[in-house]
Amino acid sequence: MADLIPQETGSRQYYKEDLSFNWETMVFFSQCNINKNLSLNELLKLTSDIAVEDFARRGMSRETLAKNGIAILVSRDSFRIHKFPKENQRIVVRTWEEKSEALQFVRAVEIETLDGEKLVSGITAWLLVDMNNRRILPIKKFDEMGLRTPTLKKTEHDCLPYGKIQLPEDAVLLDERFIKYTDLDANGHTNNSRYAAFAVDSLPAEFQGIEFKDVRINFAKEAMLGQKVQVFGKIDKEAKKIILVGKTESGTSFEAELLW
């Protein structure tokens, strides 16, 4: 009878000697697109969730930050997808902080198989925000609070550098949608992962199933409940590149660059 009991395959989280925070988990059916690949919006969820958990385990939980009137919000993502994580695949998601910039925390992320095959590598940037007036604060203000010990660690990355994404002048309107209740997170604005869904949904059907190799997404002005997001873009088949910008009446909400 014992032979009929499934083997335990639960997830686990742990730190390694290099201070990277590791999360062994599985790619679930609900996280995948029609091609059984981890969807881009779920990739953003996964990589932001592990960052938030790492912050929390080192004494910087959302509750602790809120008591100090601040929040740490993701600002820019850049990922190189060597091979898409697949449905039911066991993976290790790994993250660590790197040397901060004046106005941004810098964080690396990797996803591998349990055997060590690299699937995704990336670099992300995070802002320190005063939640009372939604203003960006310099990182040195955070360090002065004594909530964290700054790191000088810097490593090489094979993904594209994050940075400003320029919208071509001949971009056209591809899609528009309203921000709904389920797009929001506990910060009261559209969750960063939703913008990846907005980006993919705006594409013509022939491009929605492409296995993109490089993905960059920048988050600008937060989109709020009830606002209309218009997604403008240009598809360059020769360069194998798509550039998208989402705008609300308040200004640019997000920018994305997708390469295959």
Salt bridges, closest charged atoms under 4 A:
GLU24 OE2 - ARG12 NH2 3.18
GLU42 OE2 - LYS45 NZ 3.42
GLU53 OE2 - ARG57 NE 3.04
ASP54 OD1 - ARG58 NE 3.25
ASP54 OD2 - ARG107 NH1 2.86
GLU97 OE1 - ARG58 NH2 2.67
GLU97 OE2 - ARG148 NH2 3.09
GLU98 OE1 - HIS157 NE2 3.11
GLU110 OE1 - ARG94 NH1 3.41
GLU112 OE2 - ARG94 NH1 3.48
GLU117 OE2 - LYS83 NZ 2.74
ASP143 OD1 - ARG148 NH1 2.38
ASP158 OD2 - HIS82 NE2 3.31
ASP158 OD2 - LYS118 NZ 3.44
ASP170 OD2 - LYS234 NZ 3.19
GLU176 OE1 - LYS228 NZ 3.97
ASP183 OD1 - ARG194 NE 2.84
ASP185 OD1 - HIS189 NE2 3.93
ASP201 OD2 - ARG177 NH1 3.14
ASP214 OD1 - ARG80 NE 2.92
GLU222 OE1 - ARG134 NH2 2.97
GLU222 OE1 - HIS189 ND1 2.42
GLU255 OE2 - LYS164 NZ 2.65
GLU257 OE1 - ARG216 NE 2.80
GLU257 OE2 - LYS241 NZ 3.99
